[in-house]
């Protein structure tokens, strides 16, 4: 049973989800802002009911801390896929939740780095729970990659430890590696 502070945190996360999410997208404002600084922003523009992946990654950290992995999976999938196809949403500064299009800086390295923190934290958590014999995170990742490469032969993604969220995490790692290693990255 959750302690008082854990129950309160879980309740807060649920309130954030019910008030701030639009379908699969966690938004940065609860409602439309009428006054948005020196210039007036239109609805679904920059911080007026849009999603910022780097802020969402911090929310994912909190959700993972309280074992709300389905929420993390929903968020990570939103940032790495669209209709089952890989998408680099996590690499944009902000996303319009209606069009599901990224805007602003690309690649937005703050977003990529913050998403990397949640991915690394998740992998350490899964490694501790499902593969305590792994001597390092690198060995654990190598084991996961080997199992994915065997998919279609004898292995499958369902055999991966903590398979909820794992596919999205691996997809993010591949995209992030390519993005950070490329000096000329252009959006798809």
N, C-alpha and C positions, 0 to 999 in steps of 0.2 A: 504494500500500500504506500502511496506517495505521502511524504511528510507534508506538513502545512505549507512550507515555502515551495516545495515542488508542486503541490496541488495548485497553489496560487499562480506559479509560473505557467503551468499547463493551461489554466483558465485564461491567463493573459494571452497566451499564444492563440487560443481558440477565439478570443475576442478580436485579436488582430486579424485573424483569417476571415472571420465573419464580416468585419467592418472594412477591411482594406484590400481584400483580394477581389479581382474581377476575373472570374473563371480560374484559370491556372496562373494568373499574373498577380504577384504582390505589388501593390501600388504605393507610391510615396506620399500621396495625400488621400484623405478619406473622402473628400468631395472636391468639386471644382472650386478653384480659387478665383475670386472676382478681381482681386488686386494681387499682382504677382511681381511687384518691384517696379523698376523704372519703365519697363515695357510691359504691356499686357500680353500674357501668353494665352493662346487659344486652348480650349479643352484638348487633352491628349497631346500636349506639347511640352517637352522637357520635364518640368516638375509639376505639371497640372494634370494629375491622374494618369501618370505613366509608371513604368517599372524601371527601376535601376538595378541591374544585376548585382552590382557590388554591394548594395544595401541588402538585397535579397539573400546574398551569401551569408551575411551576418545573421539574418533571421533563420537561415538554414542551420547555422551553428547552434542556435538556441533550440530549434526543433529537434536536432539530432541529440542534443544533451538530454532531452526528456523523451527519447525514444519515439518521436513522431516521424518515423522513417517514411511513411506513406506521403506525408506532406513534403518531405525532402525530395522524394522521388518525383512528385508532381512538379516541383519547382525545377529540379535539375533537368527533367525531361523537357520542360518548356524552354530551357536555355540551350539545349543541345539538339533538339529535334523539332520537326514540323511535319505532321502527317507521316511519321515514321522515317523521314529522310533527315540525315544529319544537317544541322543548321548552326551557324556560329553566333546565335543570339547573345551568348555570354560575353562576346567580345565587343559589344557595342556599349556606348555610354548610357543610352536609354532606349526603351522599347515602347512603341505605341501598342497597347493591348488590343485595340480594335483591328488594326491591320496586321499585327504580329510582325512588323517591320522594325529593324534596328535603325537608330539615328544617332547623331552626335559623333564623337571621336571613335575611330576604328583603326587599329585595335586599341581599345581602351585598357591600357595596361593595369590600371587600378582594379578594374573589374576582373581581369584575368587573374591577377595575383590574389584577390580576395576569394575568388572561386577555388583557386588552388589550395587555399587554407582549408576550406570545407572538405574538399576532396581528400587531402592528406589526413585530416582529422578523422574522416570516415574510414579511410583505409586502415589507419592505426586501430580504430575501434573494432573493425571486422577482423583484423589480424589477431588482436588479443583474444577475441571471443571464439573464433573459428579455427585459427591456425597458430596456437601458442608455440608450436615447434619451429615456426619460421624464425630464422636468426636475425633477419632484417626486413625492413619494409620492401627493399629491392627484391629480395628472394620471394616475398609474398606476391608482389606484382608480377614477377617472372612466372610464378606458379599460375596466377590468374590468366596471364597472356597465353601460356601453354594450353590451359584448358579451353580458352576461346579458340585457339588455333585448331584444336582437336574437334571443335563443333562440326557436326556433319559426319565425323568418323565415329569416334567412341565417346567423346565428351559433349557436353551441352552447357548452355548458359544457366540452366536450372540447377546444375551441379555446383555452381559457384557459391562460395560462402556468402551469406547475406545478399542473395541475388536481387532482392528489391533494391533498386538504386545502383547496383553494380554496373549494369549495362550503360546507364547514363554517365556514370563516373568514368568508365573506361573510354567512352566516346569523348568526354570532355578532355581527358588527358591527351588523347591523340590530337584533337583539334588544338589544344593549348601548346603542345610540343611543336606542332607545325607553325602556329602563329608566332610564338616567341622566337623560333629559329629562323623566321623569314624576315628579311629586311624590307621587302616590298610585299606587303599583304594587302590584297584588295578584297572587298566584300563580294560574296557570290551574287 
